[in-house]
């Protein structure tokens, strides 16, 4: 290290920790370090302490603070003072700021204390909110309004004829099954419960807003199944409410792409046992994975959306309770985040046939090829035009994926059921998720990230 200047000696004498003979004297020295993003660095004139006998040098609290400030500036990181100014400007608690921005409360606390640094993208986003009240107000209205939910319905009454038609579109029994509404058979009781659940004064207003909920999501639908926007919008609403409770790290597409290999490794393990780990891995990349119950005429297998620049959600319906479908649907939604969605405003228009939307077919192809390597599958298909279960099992073991996934992708690539699922099921190679296990996942949607 190169000495540039000496400080005035401190009145107290600090013994050298290395030689026990000399004392530590304040100096300004260049500090050399390596940073994963900035490479080799020279930080000039760092306040340090150097032994006047052996020359050993230590940074001390003042030096570490100086180095942190230098790195923050070089990385364009928002400072704790700026974050505090953001909280003060809008009179926010850390908890409230976490709800509005989608950052975890623990992350905000660490940033305020200086124990960790937000990314450059997060820093830029917070600076925009700090500088532009209109940007903050738009985010506030988009996410979680501070005003307490009104006591809906404003009046308890029998549904009118138009509302009765809306009631017919709603799978009330499914909502009762997961405890979202109270049991009730009369139209008045059901209307009251649904208005309270959906936070609306009447069912017509929810029906009219349903289409916009669909457009905001990249949705994986069964386009041959009968569906309606009301049932689908309730399904989405349940998923989004569950996602609000999930604490995630700031969303990072690069981290999500890295997480894919970790997730793929888990496909060989019993599904129910690894779902908490799946959720943790996704949360570390900024994605909340939640489950919403399959309902009549919702037709959704799964969907995804970038809620804010720092938080994404994947809603999984467990519509087909098989191990292979769980993973294929999950990877399909991850594909949309990796390939197609870059901003919270990105929307997917509804479609009559999934095959007509190139983004949907691209997401399918990405999911299939990521789970079952395309080059390995091509070679296997060339050798085995109609493989036996033990052959598909050996192939799956070789590429380290569940046999059910390998079989389903094989069939999808072939365009027909070459490998019979019933036969695989009989051999124990095509496991299912039980109805009780699915319901338990629908009911337990909270996840805390340490």
C-alpha positions in Angstrom: 0.0 0.0 0.0 1.2 3.5 -0.8 1.2 6.1 2.0 0.1 9.5 0.9 -0.3 11.5 4.1 -0.2 11.3 7.9 -2.9 12.4 10.3 -2.3 14.2 13.4 -1.6 11.6 16.1 -4.4 10.6 18.3 -4.1 11.5 22.0 -4.8 7.9 23.0 -2.2 5.2 22.3 -3.5 2.1 20.5 -1.1 -0.9 20.8 -0.3 -2.9 17.6 -2.2 -6.1 17.4 0.5 -7.8 15.4 3.8 -7.0 17.1 2.7 -5.7 20.5 5.7 -3.3 20.4 4.5 -0.3 18.4 1.3 1.8 18.4 -1.2 2.3 15.7 -1.0 5.7 14.0 -3.6 7.3 11.7 -2.6 7.6 8.1 -4.2 8.0 4.7 -3.3 5.1 2.3 -4.5 3.7 -1.0 -6.5 0.6 -0.5 -6.4 -2.2 -3.1 -9.3 -4.7 -3.4 -11.3 -6.8 -5.9 -15.0 -6.5 -6.4 -17.2 -9.0 -8.3 -18.8 -6.3 -10.4 -16.1 -3.6 -10.5 -13.0 -5.8 -10.8 -9.7 -4.7 -9.4 -10.0 -1.4 -7.5 -7.7 1.2 -6.0 -9.5 3.3 -3.4 -7.3 6.4 -2.7 -6.6 8.0 0.6 -8.4 5.7 2.9 -8.2 6.6 6.7 -6.3 3.7 8.2 -4.2 2.8 11.2 -0.5 1.8 10.8 1.9 0.4 13.3 4.9 2.8 13.8 7.1 -0.3 14.5 6.2 -3.2 12.3 4.2 -1.3 9.6 1.1 -3.5 9.9 -2.0 -1.7 8.7 -5.7 -2.1 9.7 -8.7 -0.3 8.4 -10.7 0.3 11.5 -14.3 1.6 11.7 -13.5 4.9 10.0 -11.7 3.2 7.1 -14.4 0.6 6.6 -17.1 3.4 6.5 -15.0 5.3 3.9 -14.6 2.1 1.7 -18.3 1.4 1.9 -19.1 5.0 0.8 -16.7 4.7 -2.1 -18.2 1.4 -3.3 -21.7 2.7 -2.9 -20.9 5.7 -5.1 -19.1 3.4 -7.7 -22.1 1.0 -7.7 -24.6 3.9 -7.8 -26.2 2.4 -4.7 -28.8 4.5 -2.8 -27.6 5.5 0.6 -29.3 4.8 3.9 -29.9 8.6 4.2 -31.8 8.6 0.9 -33.9 5.6 1.9 -34.7 7.4 5.2 -35.6 10.5 3.2 -38.0 8.3 1.1 -39.7 7.0 4.2 -39.9 10.5 5.8 -41.2 12.2 2.6 -44.2 9.8 2.4 -44.5 9.2 6.2 -43.9 5.4 5.8 -43.0 2.8 8.2 -40.5 0.1 7.0 -43.4 -2.4 6.9 -45.6 -0.1 4.9 -42.7 0.7 2.4 -42.2 -3.0 2.0 -45.9 -3.6 1.2 -45.9 -0.8 -1.4 -42.6 -1.5 -3.2 -42.7 -5.3 -2.9 -39.3 -5.3 -1.1 -39.1 -7.4 2.0 -39.2 -5.5 5.3 -36.0 -7.2 6.4 -34.3 -6.0 3.2 -35.3 -2.4 3.9 -34.1 -2.7 7.5 -30.7 -4.0 6.3 -30.4 -1.2 3.7 -31.2 1.5 6.3 -28.7 0.1 8.8 -26.0 -0.3 6.0 -25.7 -4.0 6.7 -26.4 -4.8 3.0 -26.7 -2.9 -0.3 -29.6 -2.8 -2.7 -28.9 -3.5 -6.4 -28.4 -0.6 -8.8 -31.8 -1.2 -10.4 -33.5 -1.1 -6.9 -31.6 2.0 -6.1 -32.7 3.7 -9.3 -36.3 2.7 -8.7 -36.3 4.1 -5.1 -34.7 7.3 -6.3 -37.5 7.8 -8.9 -40.1 7.3 -6.2 -38.2 9.8 -3.9 -37.9 12.4 -6.7 -41.4 12.0 -8.3 -44.4 12.0 -6.0 -46.6 11.1 -9.0 -44.6 7.9 -9.6 -45.0 7.0 -5.9 -48.8 7.7 -6.0 -49.2 5.5 -9.2 -47.4 2.7 -7.5 -49.5 3.2 -4.3 -52.7 2.9 -6.3 -51.5 -0.1 -8.3 -50.5 -2.2 -5.3 -51.8 -2.0 -1.8 -53.9 1.1 -1.0 -53.4 2.3 2.5 -57.0 3.1 3.0 -58.7 0.3 4.9 -60.9 -1.9 3.0 -64.5 -0.7 3.1 -67.1 -2.9 4.8 -68.6 -4.4 1.7 -71.3 -4.9 0.7 -72.5 -1.4 1.4 -76.0 -3.0 1.6 -77.1 -6.6 2.1 -79.8 -7.4 -0.4 -81.0 -10.0 -2.8 -79.0 -10.0 -6.1 -80.7 -8.4 -9.0 -81.2 -10.4 -12.2 -77.8 -9.3 -13.6 -76.0 -10.3 -10.5 -77.7 -13.6 -10.5 -76.2 -14.3 -13.8 -72.7 -13.4 -12.4 -73.4 -15.8 -9.4 -73.9 -18.7 -11.9 -70.3 -18.1 -13.2 -68.7 -18.5 -9.8 -67.5 -21.8 -8.3 -68.8 -21.0 -4.8 -68.2 -24.6 -3.5 -64.5 -24.3 -4.3 -64.3 -21.1 -2.4 -66.0 -22.7 0.6 -63.7 -25.6 0.4 -60.6 -23.5 1.1 -62.3 -21.2 3.6 -62.5 -18.1 1.5 -66.2 -17.7 2.0 -68.7 -19.0 4.5 -71.1 -21.8 3.4 -74.4 -20.5 2.2 -77.1 -21.6 -0.2 -79.3 -18.5 -0.6 -78.5 -15.9 -3.3 -78.5 -13.2 -0.6 -75.9 -15.0 1.5 -73.7 -15.8 -1.4 -73.8 -12.3 -2.8 -72.9 -10.9 0.6 -70.0 -13.2 1.1 -68.6 -12.7 -2.4 -68.8 -8.9 -2.1 -66.9 -9.1 1.1 -64.3 -11.4 -0.4 -63.8 -9.4 -3.5 -64.0 -6.0 -1.7 -66.7 -4.7 -4.1 -70.1 -3.0 -3.5 -71.7 -5.3 -6.1 -70.9 -8.2 -8.4 -71.4 -6.2 -11.6 -68.4 -4.0 -10.9 -66.2 -7.0 -10.4 -67.5 -8.6 -13.6 -66.7 -5.5 -15.5 -63.2 -5.3 -14.2 -62.5 -9.0 -14.7 -61.1 -8.7 -18.3 -58.3 -6.3 -17.2 -57.1 -8.9 -14.6 -56.8 -11.4 -17.4 -54.9 -9.1 -19.7 -52.3 -8.3 -16.9 -51.3 -12.0 -16.7 -49.3 -14.4 -18.9 -51.8 -17.1 -18.4 -51.5 -20.8 -19.3 -55.1 -21.8 -20.1 -56.8 -24.9 -21.4 -58.3 -23.2 -24.4 -60.6 -26.2 -25.2 -62.2 -26.0 -21.8 -65.2 -23.7 -21.2 -64.2 -20.6 -19.3 -65.4 -17.2 -18.2 -63.7 -14.1 -17.1 -65.4 -13.8 -13.7 -64.2 -17.2 -12.5 -60.8 -16.6 -13.9 -60.5 -13.2 -12.3 -61.4 -14.6 -8.9 -58.8 -17.3 -9.3 -56.2 -14.5 -10.2 -57.4 -12.4 -7.3 -56.9 -15.2 -4.8 -53.4 -15.8 -6.1 -52.4 -12.1 -6.0 -53.6 -11.8 -2.4 -51.6 -14.8 -1.4 -48.5 -13.3 -3.2 -48.9 -10.1 -1.1 -48.0 -12.1 2.0 -44.9 -13.7 0.4 -41.6 -11.9 1.3 -39.1 -12.1 -1.6 -35.7 -10.6 -2.4 -35.7 -8.0 -5.2 -36.6 -9.6 -8.5 -33.6 -10.3 -10.7 -34.1 -12.1 -14.0 -30.4 -13.2 -14.1 -30.9 -14.8 -10.7 -34.1 -16.5 -11.9 -32.2 -18.0 -14.8 -29.5 -19.3 -12.4 -32.2 -20.8 -10.2 -33.5 -22.9 -13.0 -30.8 -25.5 -12.7 -31.4 -25.8 -8.9 -35.1 -26.3 -9.6 -34.5 -28.9 -12.2 -32.4 -31.0 -9.8 -35.4 -31.1 -7.4 -37.6 -32.8 -10.0 -36.3 -36.2 -9.0 -37.4 -35.9 -5.4 -40.9 -36.5 -4.0 -42.8 -33.4 -4.9 -44.7 -32.4 -1.8 -41.4 -32.7 0.2 -39.5 -30.2 -2.0 -42.2 -27.6 -2.6 -40.9 -25.4 0.3 -37.4 -25.5 -1.2 -38.9 -24.6 -4.6 -40.6 -21.6 -3.1 -37.5 -20.5 -1.3 -35.3 -20.7 -4.5 -37.9 -18.7 -6.4 -38.2 -16.2 -3.6 -34.4 -15.6 -3.6 -34.8 -14.6 -7.3 -37.7 -12.3 -6.4 -40.6 -14.6 -7.5 -43.5 -15.5 -5.2 -44.9 -18.9 -6.0 -48.4 -19.3 -4.7 -51.3 -21.8 -5.2 -54.9 -21.0 -6.0 -57.6 -23.6 -6.2 -58.8 -25.0 -9.5 -62.3 -23.7 -10.1 -64.9 -24.5 -12.7 -64.6 -22.4 -15.9 -61.4 -20.7 -14.8 -59.4 -23.0 -17.2 -56.1 -21.8 -15.7 -53.2 -24.1 -15.2 -50.9 -21.3 -14.1 -50.1 -17.7 -14.8 -47.4 -15.1 -14.1 -46.9 -11.3 -13.8 -44.3 -8.9 -12.8 -46.2 -7.1 -10.1 -43.6 -4.3 -9.5 -40.0 -3.9 -10.8 -38.9 -5.9 -7.8 -41.5 -8.6 -7.4 -42.9 -11.3 -9.7 -45.6 -13.8 -9.0 -46.4 -17.3 -10.4 -49.8 -18.6 -9.6 -50.1 -22.4 -9.9 -53.5 -24.1 -9.9 -52.4 -27.8 -9.6 -55.1 -28.3 -12.2 -53.7 -31.7 -13.2 -52.4 -33.3 -10.0 -49.4 -35.1 -11.6 -45.7 -34.5 -10.9 -45.0 -33.9 -14.6 -47.7 -31.3 -14.9 -46.5 -29.5 -11.8 -43.0 -29.0 -13.2 -44.1 -28.4 -16.9 -46.5 -25.6 -15.8 -44.0 -24.1 -13.4 -41.3 -24.0 -16.0 -43.7 -22.7 -18.6 -44.4 -19.7 -16.4 -40.7 -19.2 -15.6 -40.2 -19.1 -19.4 -42.5 -16.1 -19.7 -40.5 -14.2 -17.1 -37.2 -15.2 -18.8 -38.3 -14.6 -22.4 -41.2 -12.2 -22.6 -41.8 -10.1 -19.5 -39.5 -7.2 -18.8 -41.8 -4.5 -17.3 -44.8 -4.6 -14.9 -46.9 -3.2 -17.7 -46.3 -6.1 -20.1 -49.7 -7.7 -20.9 -50.9 -10.8 -22.8 -54.0 -10.5 -24.9 -56.5 -13.3 -24.5 -56.5 -16.0 -27.2 -58.9 -18.7 -28.4 -56.2 -21.2 -29.1 -52.9 -21.4 -27.3 -51.1 -22.5 -30.5 -51.9 -19.2 -32.1 -49.8 -17.2 -29.6 -46.1 -17.5 -30.5 -45.1 -16.6 -26.9 -47.1 -19.5 -25.5 -45.5 -22.0 -27.9 -42.1 -20.5 -27.2 -42.7 -20.9 -23.4 -43.7 -24.6 -24.0 -40.6 -25.2 -26.1 -38.3 -23.5 -23.4 -39.9 -25.6 -20.6 -39.6 -28.9 -22.5 -36.0 -28.3 -23.6 -34.9 -27.1 -20.2 -36.4 -30.0 -18.3 -35.6 -32.7 -20.9 -32.5 -31.6 -22.9 -33.5 -31.6 -26.6 -30.3 -33.1 -27.9 -30.5 -36.0 -25.5 -34.1 -36.6 -26.3 -33.5 -36.6 -30.0 -30.8 -39.2 -29.6 -33.1 -41.3 -27.4 -36.1 -41.0 -29.8 -33.8 -42.2 -32.6 -32.9 -45.3 -30.7 -36.3 -46.0 -29.1 -39.3 -45.2 -31.3 -41.7 -46.7 -28.7 -39.8 -47.0 -25.5 -40.7 -49.4 -22.6 -41.1 -47.9 -19.1 -37.7 -49.2 -18.0 -36.1 -47.5 -20.9 -37.7 -44.1 -20.2 -36.7 -44.6 -16.6 -33.0 -45.2 -17.5 -33.1 -42.2 -19.9 -34.6 -40.0 -17.1 -31.9 -41.2 -14.6 -29.2 -40.4 -17.2 -30.3 -36.8 -17.7 -31.3 -36.4 -14.0 -35.0 -35.6 -14.3 -38.2 -37.4 -13.2 -39.3 -40.2 -15.5 -42.8 -38.8 -15.7 -41.5 -35.5 -17.1 -39.3 -37.3 -19.6 -42.3 -39.4 -20.7 -44.6 -36.5 -21.0 -42.1 -34.4 -23.0 -41.4 -37.4 -25.2 -45.2 -37.7 -26.0 -45.6 -33.9 -26.5 -42.7 -33.9 -29.0 -44.2 -36.9 -30.8 -47.6 -35.2 -30.9 -49.4 -38.3 -29.5 -49.4 -40.7 -26.5 -46.6 -43.0 -27.5 -45.8 -43.9 -23.9 -49.0 -44.8 -22.2 -49.5 -42.8 -19.0 -51.8 -45.5 -17.5 -49.0 -48.1 -17.9 -46.4 -45.7 -16.4 -48.8 -45.1 -13.5 -49.2 -48.8 -13.0 -45.4 -49.1 -12.8 -45.1 -46.3 -10.3 -43.4 -43.9 -12.7 -46.2 -41.4 -13.1 -47.1 -40.3 -9.5 -50.0 -38.0 -8.6 -50.6 -35.3 -6.0 -53.6 -36.3 -3.8 -56.6 -34.0 -3.5 -55.9 -33.5 0.2 -52.2 -32.5 -0.6 -53.4 -30.1 -3.2 -55.9 -28.5 -0.8 -53.3 -28.2 1.8 -51.1 -26.2 -0.6 -54.0 -24.0 -1.6 -54.5 -23.1 2.1 -50.8 -22.6 3.0 -49.4 -19.9 0.9 -47.1 -17.9 3.2 -43.4 -18.0 3.0 -40.8 -16.0 5.0 -37.3 -15.4 3.5 -34.5 -15.1 6.0 
